[in-house]
Amino acid sequence: MATNGTTSPGHRANGVDTPNSFLDDNTEEEARMLEAMDRLRQAGVDSIDRRYNSPQLVVCGAQSAGKSSVLEAITGIPFPTGTGMCTRYVTRVTLVRGPEAWIKVKISPDRARERSERHALRSFAGFSMEGHVDHRPLPELLESARRLIFQGSAADKLITLDVLDITKSSPTARPLQLLDLPGLTDYMPQEEGAEARPDVGPEIEQLVRKHIAMPQAIMLAVIKATNDVQNNKILKFCEDVDPQGVRTIGVITQPDLASRTQREYFIPIVNGRDPRFRFNYLWFVLRNRDADEVAANTTSMQRDEAEERYFREGPWNEARPDRRGIEALRLHIRTQLFSAAQRELPLLYQAMDDQLLEFLQALTDLGGEPLSDAELARIYGTVCRRLAVGARDHARGIYGSNTRKFPDDSVIHLRARVAEQDEVFRDTINDAGHAWSGTDSGKGGDESSGAMSLFRLGAEEMKAAMEEMGIAKPGSRDELAMALAKLHKKRGQHLPGFYDPARINDVFWDLSEPWKAIAQRYVDKIHECCKEYFRGWTPVAFARSSDLDCAANGFGNCETVSARFICTHIIPKLDDCRTKARRELVKLEADRLMAAKNLDPEFIRILRDYRGEVAKTERDEKDGPFDAVAGSYVVAAWTHYVVSEALATAALKLPSPLRH
């Protein structure tokens, strides 16, 4: 019974029946370790990185092996048990120390769920009883959570990756986390007439392996006394991740259901006399509540007393006293948890120390020294203004002394590099802009006029550029054949030898086909030129002008800061500009494909001269009162007249409605 305000194992505290805190410290070293674990959990270390988890218990085993009953016996929290009440998701129980006693329940949804389902699961109404803990409504709440989890996309699933989180606080609690995993199974029964369900065995096995592989996990391998231990899958999994057995505790449940043969088989295992199943943490045997006790809603204290009476009688009284019953298991877990903490805390300290060094290095990369938010904001504004002013001047061709360390052909001289690309664009239009070689107009400008580009592409470079843009020119003879074929194949209602003037559009469209590719290449070259410019100029603008300047006007590690700035701000803006330029090219391409308009006075002069030469030739060759051209027009006109008249005569003989 309780004396002097303390509680013995399984007695009532705060009006509620709870197991004794088996993590109370007995030595000064244990007290320091418990305090460290308390502070780490309060700081939320577990949520930062799974590598930093404090020691935890993982309850694992086959389906219906009694895992939830073991978890209930350890924590004093009642879980739904019985036939058909198999764990179908991970249940995470966290014990914390606080000034008041309370229990909270929430659902951590699987990230693969839809957003609406994740929101519904996160908004599950958690249960909290401040000042005292009443376990009676808890089973109903857990059942409500189970129904909510298996709705929507999980309605037809046998297992989900959602996690049911139960947090229990009390003034006497010590930091501890326990996981109840879904049970392993070799066969999932199908309801008669129901649609066949997929095999979830591999999915459960993967989930179990994931959690027991954590180095800070202490595995409670739960084996039912009526099962064959040699073929139990969970023992193989534990052996794979813990070959020496230093993290594994064997727990035998439901001994009251075992036959005589099974009892004779398991008792030597519990006593450590079977070399095949000797773990460093050894084996324990627990008695679960039977169906009548579950229906009567017996308390943890009553459960522990019934278990103690059962083990005082044969045949299980042959098992070692320190290996039977929940109290023996609690004491053993306590010892192993302190050992795990003693082993893991130095590793945790080293891991966090390494992480701290990484954070300090990242802080150094941001500026070279710790600065206040106000100082960082001021420096950031200063370097951004310096970057903008420099980019404006360089775009205008104004280069200051801070560019003298760059070569003359450096991209820092932005206006010069853009002018070179302008000249290359002009020369490429002149050299490759005409799809027909017979229409080239000067190969990049008249050398005597000074229009030649100083940055003109060589013959091989021009050839490579044309191949890159997919431009290929036919020969002059081929061009003439193409033109004649085009006029012939696209004839309209004109007389033989006459063609629609609109066919000039087809010729123009073919001639100017390379313009689009040349213009796109020009846009991409300017875009790349601007990117290279900012990669070269931004580190200069972000650097400190003097290391002796007390009021920092730049970043100590300008390379790192400027690289992040370029990726975050400059590149997206340049990409937007390129997208807008490409949209303008789409508009220009649409204009090119409209009817051709030639307002060049040179065209009128050439056409007039050509007609004069044709007329002179015809006057020299005239034979009779009419020249050949005039005669041909008369014949053509007469033929057109005769045809028109015949059509008109035939039309007069048609019925009136069709005549119109």
Secondary structure, DSSP 8 states (H G I E B T S, - for coil): ---TT---TT-EETTEE----TT---SHHHHHHHHHHHHHHHTTHHHH-GGG---EEEEEEBTTSSHHHHHHHHH------STT----SEEEEEEEE-SS-EEEEEEE--TTS-HHHHHHHHT------TTS---TTHHHHHHHHHHHHTSGGGTT-S--S-EEEEEEEETT---EEEEE---B-S-----TTS------HHHHHHHHHHHHTSTTEEEEEEEETTS-GGG-HHHHHHHHH-TT-TTEEEEEE-GGG--HHHHHHHHHHHTT--GGG--TT-EEE-----HHHHHTT--HHHHHHHHHHHHHSTTGGGS-GGGBSHHHHHHHHHHHHHHHHHHHHHHHHHHHHHHHHHHHHHHHHHHSS---HHHHHHHHHHHHHHHHHHHHHHHTT---GGGTTS-TTSTTSHHHHHHHHHHHHHHHHHHHS-SSGGG--SSSS-GGGT-S-TT---HHHHHHHHHHHT-----HHHHHHHHHHHHHHT--S--TT---TTHHHHHHHHHTTTHHHHHHHHHHHHHHHHHHHHHHHHHHHHB-S-TT-SS--SBTTHHHHHHHHIIIIIHHHHHHHHHHHHHHHHHHHHHHTS------HHHHHHHHHHHHHHHHHHHHT--SSS-HHHHHHHHHHHHHHHHHHHHHHHHHTS-HHHH-
